[in-house]
Amino acid sequence: MDYELIPGSRNDVTNIEFTILKNRGIENPKEYLSLKSDCLIPYQDLENIDVAVSCLLGHLDDEIHVVVDCDVDGYTSAAMLISYLKDQKKDINITYHLHSGKQHGLQSDIEIPKSARLVIVPDAGTNDIEPCKALNKAGIDVIILDHHIAETENPYAIVVNNQTCGYTNKEFSGAGITYKFLQAIDEELWTSFADKYIDLAAIGNIADVMDMRSYETKYIADKGIALISNPLIKQLCEQNSFKIKSDPTIHDIQFYIVPAINAVIRAGNLAEKELMFRALLGEYETFKYKKRGEKEATEESICERVVRLATNIRNRQSKACKHGQDAIRDFIERYNQRENKILFVNVTGLLDEVYTGLTATRIAEEYTRPCLLLRKRNEDENLYGGSGRNINNGSIDNLKLFLESTGCFESIMGHENAFGVEIKKENIPKAIQSCNERLKDSPILKSYKCDFVIGNQDLTFPLVKKIDGMSRCWGQMVEEPYIAVEGVHLDKKQVSLIGKQSNTLKWKDEETGVEFVKFSCNETDPIYQALNDPYDSTASFDINVVGRASINVYRSMATPQFIIIEYEVL
């Protein structure tokens, strides 16, 4: 097990909040913990936003067509835009298009109605130069509300993009830019509809893993999830109420709400996507549904149906991913991929394209190294495309930048550690060799960067309570802290095996009152081995542990817990 104190950490258990937030690069922790609306940046700082508003208002009596981008940020952006425009004009003529697959922006699968006079593309479109040019030629105006990097200037559209101007918050997603656009329309028309959709602005930013160290992004995320009014989001929260302790946190949205929406977008059929988007628009409809084993059909709302479908789709995803992971493991062993510092796996014919990113994440974590899952492009057999994923706490901080520096890739588009790639077949061996050479001195194992390295006596109830009280802080780039606890002594008789499969270790430190829990143990775990050895009743251990601290509330009783991620026997 490898762990270290975060470089520069004060390791100060008397000032928990300050230590953790300073370690995340937040210069003023006190200010960050009590953000106010004055941290919001004026929408006027977005170049072209006034031109976009003027263009939209000039088309309110025409047909307006919205292109819905194929991710959660795209769906929430489009839903808030369409709903808002219907608030402004009840009889507005507005249509939309959902992508059939994983296409983005104005791709070839998009059919713009010839009767449309304005096309709006939220969360995409900045680099769609030729499609915008064609629309212009057909007499159709284009407004783009985007946050992706511009590869070149787009003179055929009104581009509102925080990356192409002096807007200082670069960690703002398409839903954020769309929300600003709605605010600008509000001011022009003396209305106040935009804030009805701040929950969707929050969901979009969280889903697109925007950096929560940005004051504006964090403020909107917090305010939005505190004011959830969208009926589908409310239904999803209710469905997950046994996992969400009280009011949802950014972490709750990230791990329980976003994956359900994303499952339908990635793996649902077009009818299922359409139904979910209608639910996001707040439409109401009921359906007859006959539960398995029951004779009589019951009635369910559109939101209840979407939540049920999302659950079924996620179950299908799990089965498909498991099958694909088995095939990928076979590939890794057969071609000695374990020898490589970064996994390059040809998944052509092994895995459905819609599961590539999700499976890459799981394989990377399983093999504790970055992973690229690649498949032949249908249009060019010499070109491979796919997804790349990094591991948490690995030796590479920015995998995208690292791979770009090899010079072997045609393109790498996306976030620092989760992205899409394209590479020519002949360059794959070169990329593997380059990665191996440059990482030859880097061990293939997780290195836990800990906010605190402390002795067992310092892991107290007040410390755990203070960390648990920061749960509303956790998000992208403001991660929940790892703590290393050194010199923990325990005897076999102190430890219990609990859980349905009796593979969870649990013991309590009687002096501090903190419970230690380690999930999913197996025969390779020395403490688990000792507990299953009936002939050894005197075993004892001195261990170092790395994990996370939280308060577990069960039947109104609060217990300080330390969830062990990994431990080593001394």
Backbone hydrogen bonds, N-H to C=O, Kabsch-Sander energy under -0.5 kcal/mol:
donor,donor_aa,acceptor,acceptor_aa,energy
2,D,446,K,-0.6
4,E,448,Y,-2.5
6,I,450,C,-3.0
9,S,6,I,-2.9
13,V,11,N,-0.9
15,N,12,D,-1.4
19,T,15,N,-2.3
20,I,16,I,-2.6
21,L,17,E,-2.4
22,K,18,F,-2.4
23,N,19,T,-2.0
24,R,20,I,-0.9
25,G,22,K,-1.7
26,I,21,L,-2.3
27,E,25,G,-0.7
32,Y,28,N,-2.3
33,L,29,P,-2.0
34,S,31,E,-1.3
35,L,32,Y,-0.7
39,C,36,K,-2.1
40,L,37,S,-1.9
45,D,42,P,-2.1
46,L,43,Y,-2.2
47,E,45,D,-0.7
49,I,46,L,-1.7
52,A,48,N,-2.5
53,V,49,I,-2.2
54,S,50,D,-2.2
55,C,51,V,-2.4
56,L,52,A,-2.6
57,L,53,V,-2.7
58,G,54,S,-1.6
59,H,56,L,-2.0
60,L,57,L,-0.9
62,D,59,H,-2.0
63,E,115,S,-0.5
64,I,93,N,-2.6
65,H,118,L,-2.9
66,V,95,T,-2.6
67,V,120,I,-2.3
68,V,66,V,-0.6
68,V,97,H,-2.5
69,D,67,V,-0.7
70,C,103,Q,-0.7
71,D,69,D,-1.3
75,Y,71,D,-2.6
76,T,72,V,-2.6
77,S,73,D,-2.2
78,A,74,G,-2.4
79,A,75,Y,-2.4
80,M,76,T,-2.2
81,L,77,S,-1.9
82,I,78,A,-2.7
83,S,79,A,-2.3
84,Y,80,M,-2.2
85,L,81,L,-2.4
86,K,82,I,-1.8
87,D,83,S,-1.5
88,Q,84,Y,-2.0
89,K,85,L,-1.9
92,I,89,K,-2.0
94,I,92,I,-1.1
95,T,64,I,-2.6
97,H,66,V,-2.0
99,H,68,V,-0.8
107,Q,105,G,-1.6
110,I,107,Q,-2.0
112,I,110,I,-0.6
116,A,113,P,-1.6
117,R,63,E,-2.5
118,L,63,E,-1.3
119,V,141,D,-2.7
120,I,65,H,-2.6
121,V,143,I,-2.8
123,D,145,L,-3.6
124,A,121,V,-0.7
128,D,125,G,-1.6
129,I,127,N,-1.8
132,C,128,D,-1.7
133,K,129,I,-2.3
134,A,130,E,-2.4
135,L,131,P,-2.1
136,N,132,C,-2.5
137,K,133,K,-2.2
138,A,134,A,-1.3
139,G,136,N,-1.9
140,I,135,L,-2.7
141,D,117,R,-2.3
143,I,119,V,-2.7
144,I,158,I,-2.7
145,L,121,V,-2.2
146,D,144,I,-0.6
146,D,160,V,-2.2
151,E,149,I,-0.5
157,A,154,N,-0.8
158,I,142,V,-2.9
159,V,157,A,-1.0
160,V,144,I,-3.1
160,V,158,I,-0.6
161,N,159,V,-0.6
162,N,146,D,-0.9
164,T,161,N,-1.3
170,K,168,T,-1.1
172,F,170,K,-0.6
177,I,173,S,-2.1
178,T,174,G,-2.5
179,Y,175,A,-2.1
180,K,176,G,-2.0
181,F,177,I,-2.0
182,L,178,T,-2.2
183,Q,179,Y,-2.0
184,A,180,K,-2.2
185,I,181,F,-2.0
186,D,182,L,-2.6
187,E,183,Q,-2.2
188,E,184,A,-1.8
189,L,185,I,-2.4
190,W,186,D,-1.1
191,T,186,D,-2.1
196,K,193,F,-1.8
197,Y,194,A,-2.2
198,I,195,D,-1.1
201,A,197,Y,-1.7
202,A,198,I,-2.1
203,I,199,D,-2.4
204,G,200,L,-2.4
205,N,201,A,-1.8
206,I,202,A,-2.4
207,A,203,I,-2.9
208,D,204,G,-1.8
209,V,206,I,-1.6
210,M,205,N,-2.1
212,M,476,Q,-2.3
214,S,211,D,-1.6
218,K,214,S,-2.7
219,Y,215,Y,-2.6
220,I,216,E,-2.4
221,A,217,T,-2.3
222,D,218,K,-2.8
223,K,219,Y,-2.7
224,G,220,I,-2.6
225,I,221,A,-2.1
226,A,222,D,-1.1
227,L,223,K,-0.7
227,L,224,G,-0.8
228,I,225,I,-0.5
234,K,230,N,-2.4
235,Q,231,P,-1.9
236,L,232,L,-2.4
237,C,233,I,-2.2
238,E,234,K,-2.2
239,Q,235,Q,-2.3
240,N,236,L,-1.4
241,S,238,E,-1.5
243,K,240,N,-2.0
244,I,240,N,-2.0
245,K,243,K,-0.7
253,I,249,T,-2.3
254,Q,250,I,-2.6
255,F,251,H,-2.2
256,Y,252,D,-2.4
257,I,252,D,-0.9
257,I,253,I,-0.7
258,V,253,I,-2.9
261,I,257,I,-1.6
262,N,258,V,-2.9
263,A,259,P,-2.0
264,V,260,A,-1.3
265,I,261,I,-1.9
266,R,262,N,-2.8
267,A,263,A,-2.9
268,G,263,A,-0.5
268,G,264,V,-1.6
273,K,269,N,-2.4
274,E,270,L,-2.5
275,L,271,A,-2.2
276,M,272,E,-2.2
277,F,273,K,-2.5
278,R,274,E,-2.2
279,A,275,L,-1.8
280,L,276,M,-2.2
281,L,277,F,-1.7
282,G,279,A,-1.4
283,E,278,R,-2.2
287,F,300,E,-2.8
289,Y,298,T,-3.6
291,K,289,Y,-0.7
294,E,291,K,-2.1
298,T,289,Y,-3.5
300,E,287,F,-2.6
302,I,285,E,-1.5
305,R,301,S,-2.4
306,V,302,I,-2.3
307,V,303,C,-2.4
308,R,304,E,-2.1
309,L,305,R,-2.8
310,A,306,V,-2.9
311,T,307,V,-2.0
312,N,308,R,-2.1
313,I,309,L,-2.8
314,R,310,A,-2.5
315,N,311,T,-1.8
316,R,312,N,-2.1
317,Q,313,I,-2.8
318,S,314,R,-2.3
319,K,315,N,-1.9
320,A,316,R,-2.7
321,C,317,Q,-3.1
322,K,318,S,-2.2
323,H,319,K,-2.2
324,G,320,A,-2.4
325,Q,321,C,-3.0
326,D,322,K,-2.1
327,A,323,H,-1.7
328,I,324,G,-2.3
329,R,325,Q,-2.7
330,D,326,D,-1.8
331,F,327,A,-1.9
332,I,328,I,-2.6
333,E,329,R,-2.3
334,R,330,D,-2.6
335,Y,331,F,-2.3
336,N,333,E,-1.2
337,Q,332,I,-2.7
338,R,332,I,-0.6
339,E,336,N,-1.6
340,N,337,Q,-2.0
343,L,370,P,-2.6
345,V,343,L,-0.5
345,V,372,L,-2.8
347,V,345,V,-0.9
347,V,374,L,-3.3
348,T,374,L,-0.5
350,L,347,V,-2.3
351,L,347,V,-1.4
355,Y,352,D,-1.8
356,T,353,E,-1.7
359,T,355,Y,-2.5
360,A,356,T,-2.5
361,T,357,G,-1.9
362,R,358,L,-1.7
363,I,359,T,-2.7
364,A,360,A,-2.3
365,E,361,T,-2.0
366,E,362,R,-2.3
367,Y,363,I,-2.5
368,T,364,A,-0.5
368,T,365,E,-0.5
369,R,364,A,-1.6
371,C,389,R,-2.6
372,L,343,L,-2.9
373,L,387,S,-2.4
374,L,345,V,-3.2
374,L,372,L,-0.6
375,R,385,G,-2.5
377,R,380,D,-0.7
377,R,383,L,-2.8
380,D,377,R,-0.9
383,L,380,D,-1.9
384,Y,423,I,-2.9
385,G,375,R,-2.6
386,G,421,V,-1.8
387,S,373,L,-1.6
388,G,419,F,-2.6
389,R,371,C,-2.5
390,N,417,N,-2.0
394,G,391,I,-0.9
397,D,395,S,-0.5
400,K,416,E,-2.8
402,F,398,N,-2.0
403,L,399,L,-2.7
404,E,400,K,-2.3
405,S,401,L,-1.7
406,T,403,L,-1.4
407,G,403,L,-0.5
407,G,404,E,-1.3
408,C,403,L,-0.5
410,E,422,E,-2.1
411,S,422,E,-1.6
413,M,420,G,-2.3
415,H,418,A,-2.2
419,F,388,G,-1.8
420,G,413,M,-2.9
421,V,386,G,-2.2
422,E,411,S,-2.1
423,I,384,Y,-2.8
424,K,408,C,-0.5
425,K,382,N,-3.1
427,N,424,K,-1.5
428,I,424,K,-0.6
428,I,425,K,-1.2
431,A,427,N,-2.4
432,I,428,I,-2.4
433,Q,429,P,-2.5
434,S,430,K,-2.6
435,C,431,A,-2.5
436,N,432,I,-2.5
437,E,433,Q,-2.4
438,R,434,S,-2.2
439,L,435,C,-1.5
440,K,437,E,-1.0
442,S,439,L,-1.9
445,L,443,P,-1.5
447,S,393,N,-2.8
448,Y,2,D,-2.5
448,Y,446,K,-0.5
450,C,4,E,-3.2
450,C,448,Y,-0.8
451,D,482,Y,-2.1
452,F,482,Y,-1.0
454,I,452,F,-0.5
454,I,484,A,-2.8
456,N,486,E,-1.1
458,D,455,G,-1.7
459,L,455,G,-0.5
459,L,456,N,-1.2
460,T,458,D,-1.6
464,V,460,T,-2.4
465,K,461,F,-2.8
466,K,462,P,-2.2
467,I,463,L,-2.1
468,D,464,V,-2.7
469,G,465,K,-2.0
470,M,467,I,-1.5
471,S,468,D,-1.6
473,C,470,M,-2.7
474,W,470,M,-0.6
474,W,471,S,-0.5
475,G,478,V,-1.5
478,V,475,G,-2.1
482,Y,449,K,-0.5
483,I,547,G,-2.5
484,A,452,F,-2.7
485,V,483,I,-0.5
485,V,545,V,-2.9
486,E,454,I,-3.0
486,E,484,A,-0.6
488,V,543,I,-2.9
489,H,487,G,-0.5
490,L,541,F,-2.4
492,K,539,A,-2.8
494,Q,491,D,-1.8
495,V,491,D,-0.6
495,V,492,K,-1.3
496,S,506,K,-2.9
498,I,496,S,-0.6
498,I,504,T,-2.6
502,S,499,G,-1.3
503,N,498,I,-0.6
504,T,498,I,-1.7
505,L,503,N,-0.5
505,L,518,K,-2.5
506,K,496,S,-1.7
507,W,516,F,-1.9
509,D,514,V,-2.6
510,E,508,K,-0.8
513,G,509,D,-2.8
515,E,560,P,-2.8
516,F,507,W,-3.4
517,V,562,F,-2.3
518,K,505,L,-2.2
521,C,503,N,-3.0
525,D,522,N,-2.1
529,Q,525,D,-2.6
530,A,526,P,-2.1
531,L,527,I,-2.2
532,N,528,Y,-1.3
533,D,530,A,-1.3
536,D,533,D,-1.4
537,S,535,Y,-0.7
541,F,490,L,-3.0
543,I,488,V,-2.9
544,N,568,E,-2.1
545,V,485,V,-2.7
546,V,566,E,-2.7
547,G,483,I,-2.2
548,R,563,I,-2.0
550,S,561,Q,-2.2
552,N,550,S,-0.5
552,N,559,T,-3.0
553,V,551,I,-0.6
554,Y,552,N,-0.6
554,Y,557,M,-2.4
557,M,554,Y,-1.5
558,A,556,S,-0.5
559,T,552,N,-2.6
559,T,557,M,-0.5
561,Q,550,S,-3.1
562,F,515,E,-2.9
563,I,548,R,-2.9
563,I,561,Q,-0.5
564,I,517,V,-3.2
564,I,562,F,-0.8
565,I,546,V,-2.8
566,E,546,V,-1.8
568,E,544,N,-2.4
570,L,542,D,-3.2
